[in-house]
Amino acid sequence: MSAPHVFDRPLILRRRQRAVGLGAATFLLDRVAEDMADRLAATLRSFSRGVDLGTPGDAIRRALAGHPRLGTLIGVDALADGATAVDGSAAGVAVVADAEILPFADASLDLVVSGLALQAVDDLPGTFAQVRRALRPDGLFLAALLGGATLTELRQSFALAETECEGGLSPRVAPFADIRDIGALLQRAGFALPVTDVDVVTVRYASPFALFSDLRRMGATNPLVARRRIPLRRATLMRAAEIYAEKFSDPDGRVRATVEIVWLSGWAPHESQQKPLKPGSATHRLADALGTKEISAGEKAGPKRT
């Protein structure tokens, strides 16, 4: 069964191109790229051939340029001007491809990274599975994508405004994945040692309209197939801005916008990796390590003495 068609992928590319013309807002991507470099620096192995999958722009490739244990990192993007390589003999090579259809042979890559791109694919389990197949044994998948709490303030403000002004809701903010779901999808795709964690960023703006402007400059306005196709009424927009300012402003009058960045990593299985011990194979008791008395399952704790 095919995945539901949630995101208008051609529209996302047009919005990204428009953002470049407006002067792209890259502060979130820059933050992710810096964090990506730190995380990769903590990994004590070398990667001769890697891919930057779908990341808008080249922030990650610039951040990882000159990494002592990284050879060639090829940019893969559905926009031709976004797919370039850094370092290694393949510098200048471009792979133009959608993040949902990877054009790589099985076990051909040592590393796949991605920044703020995979939250907008329709088939996230399928994409994870393709990445897993493309990695060589002991290859690493390291990515950041937007999580479920992202733009919760905007979601609530538009829901209330549309209910008041138009008598119903329309889809406006993408259904970002939950961190627990992402961890489960990594395991389902066959990754070993899966890890997920969250970086919650609070961005403050002078007004909701400054947030709206940044979303356009990120190419991050409504990408949903099910979006309402008629122009947004001015009255609804103004009411949403009023509600946003009323409910989500700080004492200095600036408004908050939550961005949840979910980090994930997983390794292609390899015999050298750590494996969990078999049940019953422990050689030391937990009670001894904690310095406490062990109570069997059928024994009740006695009354506390003073």
Residue pairs with C-beta under 8 A, 6 or more apart in sequence:
2 123
3 122
3 123
3 125
3 126
4 122
5 122
5 225
6 122
6 174
6 175
6 224
6 225
6 226
7 120
7 121
7 122
7 174
7 223
7 224
7 225
8 223
8 224
8 225
8 227
9 78
9 98
9 100
9 120
9 122
11 223
12 120
12 219
12 223
13 78
13 79
15 216
15 219
15 220
15 221
15 223
16 56
16 79
16 82
16 219
17 79
17 219
18 216
18 219
19 25
19 216
19 217
19 218
19 219
22 216
22 217
23 217
24 56
24 57
24 217
24 218
24 219
25 214
25 217
25 218
26 57
26 59
28 116
28 201
28 218
28 259
28 261
29 55
29 56
29 57
29 59
29 60
29 115
29 116
30 59
31 201
31 261
32 59
32 60
32 115
32 116
32 144
32 261
33 59
33 60
33 62
33 63
33 64
33 115
34 63
35 144
35 199
35 263
36 60
36 63
36 64
36 113
36 115
36 142
36 144
37 63
37 64
37 67
39 142
39 263
39 265
40 64
40 67
40 70
40 113
40 142
41 67
43 69
43 140
45 69
45 138
45 140
46 69
46 70
46 71
46 110
47 69
47 70
47 71
47 110
47 111
47 139
47 140
48 71
48 72
48 88
48 110
49 71
49 72
49 74
49 88
49 108
49 109
49 110
49 111
50 70
50 71
50 72
50 73
50 74
50 109
50 110
50 111
50 112
50 113
51 73
51 74
51 75
51 76
51 95
51 104
51 109
51 111
51 112
51 113
51 134
52 60
52 61
52 73
52 74
52 75
52 76
52 113
52 114
52 115
53 76
53 99
53 102
53 112
53 113
53 114
53 117
53 118
53 131
53 143
54 76
54 77
54 78
54 98
54 99
54 114
54 117
54 118
55 61
55 75
55 77
55 113
55 114
55 115
55 116
55 117
56 77
56 82
56 115
56 116
56 117
56 219
57 82
58 75
58 82
58 84
58 86
59 115
60 113
60 115
61 73
61 75
61 84
61 85
61 86
62 86
64 70
64 73
64 86
64 113
65 73
65 86
65 87
66 87
67 87
70 87
70 111
71 87
71 88
72 85
72 86
72 87
72 88
72 89
72 90
72 91
73 85
73 86
73 87
73 88
73 111
73 113
74 83
74 85
74 90
74 93
74 94
74 95
75 82
75 83
75 84
75 85
75 94
75 95
76 83
76 95
76 96
76 97
76 99
76 102
77 83
77 95
77 96
77 97
78 96
78 97
78 98
78 99
79 96
80 94
80 96
83 94
83 95
83 96
83 97
84 92
84 93
84 94
85 91
85 92
85 93
85 94
95 103
97 103
99 114
99 117
99 118
99 121
99 127
100 121
100 122
100 123
100 126
100 127
101 130
102 127
102 130
102 131
102 134
104 134
105 134
106 133
106 134
107 133
107 134
107 135
107 136
107 137
107 268
108 134
108 136
109 134
109 135
109 136
109 139
110 135
110 136
110 139
110 140
111 135
111 139
111 140
111 141
111 142
112 131
112 134
112 135
112 139
112 140
112 141
112 142
112 143
113 141
113 142
113 143
114 142
114 143
114 144
114 145
115 143
115 144
116 144
116 145
116 146
116 261
117 145
118 124
118 127
118 143
118 145
119 145
119 146
119 147
119 174
119 176
119 177
120 174
120 223
121 127
124 177
124 182
124 185
125 185
125 188
125 189
128 141
128 185
128 186
128 188
128 189
128 191
129 189
129 190
131 141
131 189
132 141
132 189
132 190
132 191
132 266
132 268
135 141
135 268
136 268
137 268
137 269
137 270
138 267
138 268
138 270
138 272
138 273
139 267
139 268
140 265
140 266
140 267
140 268
141 191
141 264
141 265
141 266
141 267
141 268
142 263
142 264
142 265
143 263
143 264
143 265
144 199
144 261
144 262
144 263
144 264
145 176
145 177
145 182
145 261
145 262
145 264
146 174
146 176
146 259
146 260
146 261
146 262
147 176
147 177
147 178
147 179
147 182
147 198
147 260
147 261
147 262
148 175
148 176
148 177
148 178
148 179
148 260
149 176
149 200
149 258
149 260
150 173
150 176
150 258
150 259
150 260
151 173
151 257
151 258
151 259
152 258
153 244
153 247
153 248
153 255
153 256
153 257
153 258
154 172
154 173
154 208
154 211
154 244
154 257
155 172
155 173
156 243
156 247
157 208
157 240
157 241
157 243
157 244
157 247
157 248
158 172
158 173
158 236
158 240
159 169
160 240
160 243
161 236
161 237
161 239
161 240
161 242
161 243
162 168
162 169
162 170
162 236
162 240
163 169
164 239
165 233
165 235
165 236
165 239
166 233
166 236
170 227
170 228
171 222
171 224
171 226
171 227
171 228
172 222
172 224
172 227
173 222
174 223
174 224
176 260
177 185
177 262
179 196
179 197
179 198
179 262
182 196
182 262
182 264
183 194
183 196
183 264
186 194
186 196
186 264
186 266
187 194
189 266
190 269
191 266
191 267
191 268
191 269
192 266
192 267
192 268
192 269
192 270
192 273
193 265
193 266
193 267
193 273
193 274
194 264
194 265
194 266
195 264
195 265
195 266
196 262
196 263
196 264
196 265
197 262
197 263
198 260
198 261
198 262
198 263
199 260
199 261
199 263
200 258
200 259
200 260
200 261
201 258
201 259
201 260
201 261
202 256
202 257
202 258
202 259
203 211
203 214
203 256
203 257
203 259
204 250
204 254
204 255
204 256
204 257
205 211
205 214
205 254
205 255
205 257
206 253
206 254
206 255
207 241
207 245
207 255
208 240
208 241
208 244
208 245
208 255
209 241
211 255
211 257
215 221
244 255
245 255
248 255
248 256
248 257
249 255
249 256
250 256
267 273
285 294
286 294
287 293
287 294
295 301
